[in-house]
């Protein structure tokens, strides 16, 4: 009787291990963090042409991180001071509260080696496919 219980217990443990192993095999990307410094998701591309960048920090309306109001670009390249970055973006789904797009101030206007970019109107996240930033 005891060996039968041990056998059944072993089978139950093996079944639990197998079930646990399959619980993490879902497809796709599921974000586990939604901080303003996190990658904005999926296959979104963010590229910068003409300068070296340390980081891009996104600005949101609140802690839910669903409405984008702008972003700050931190450059490692000191030769870009006073240059004005231009931004091209592609979105699908989501919605702009009004006009679409981003406008950036000259690098170093408020903080050395930083450009602040504001959305023309708040963008409620759908799919932000790419943001391309050019500094000439």
Residue pairs with C-beta under 8 A, 6 or more apart in sequence:
29 41
29 42
31 38
31 41
34 64
34 65
35 65
36 57
36 58
36 59
36 60
36 65
37 55
37 57
37 58
40 46
40 58
40 68
40 125
40 128
41 128
42 127
43 129
44 127
44 128
44 129
44 130
44 131
45 129
45 130
45 131
45 132
46 56
46 130
46 131
46 132
46 133
47 130
47 131
47 132
47 133
48 73
48 85
48 132
48 133
48 134
48 135
49 132
49 133
49 134
49 135
50 80
50 134
50 135
50 136
51 75
51 77
51 79
51 80
51 83
51 85
51 135
52 75
52 76
52 77
53 73
53 74
53 75
53 76
53 77
53 133
54 74
54 75
54 76
55 74
56 71
56 72
56 73
56 74
57 71
57 72
57 74
58 65
58 68
58 70
58 71
59 68
59 69
59 70
59 71
59 72
60 66
60 67
60 68
60 69
61 67
61 69
61 122
65 125
66 124
66 125
67 122
67 123
67 124
67 125
68 119
68 122
68 123
68 125
68 128
69 118
69 119
69 122
69 123
70 102
70 116
70 117
70 118
70 119
71 102
71 117
71 131
72 114
72 115
72 116
72 117
73 85
73 104
73 107
73 114
73 115
73 117
73 133
74 113
74 114
75 107
75 113
75 114
75 115
75 135
76 113
77 113
78 113
80 107
80 113
80 135
81 107
81 108
81 112
81 113
82 106
82 107
82 108
83 106
83 107
83 135
83 136
84 104
84 105
84 106
84 107
84 115
85 104
85 107
85 115
85 117
85 133
85 134
85 135
86 104
86 133
86 134
86 136
87 101
87 102
87 103
87 104
87 117
87 131
87 132
87 133
87 134
88 130
88 131
88 132
88 134
89 100
89 101
89 102
89 128
89 129
89 130
89 131
89 132
90 128
90 129
90 130
91 100
91 123
91 126
91 127
91 128
91 129
92 126
92 127
92 129
93 126
93 127
94 123
94 124
94 125
94 126
94 127
94 128
95 123
95 124
95 126
96 119
96 120
96 121
96 122
96 123
96 124
97 121
97 122
97 123
97 124
98 120
98 121
99 120
99 121
100 120
100 121
100 123
101 119
101 120
102 117
102 118
102 119
102 120
102 131
103 117
103 118
103 120
104 115
104 116
104 117
104 118
104 133
105 115
105 116
105 117
106 115
107 113
107 114
107 115
107 135
108 114
108 115
109 115
109 116
110 116
117 133
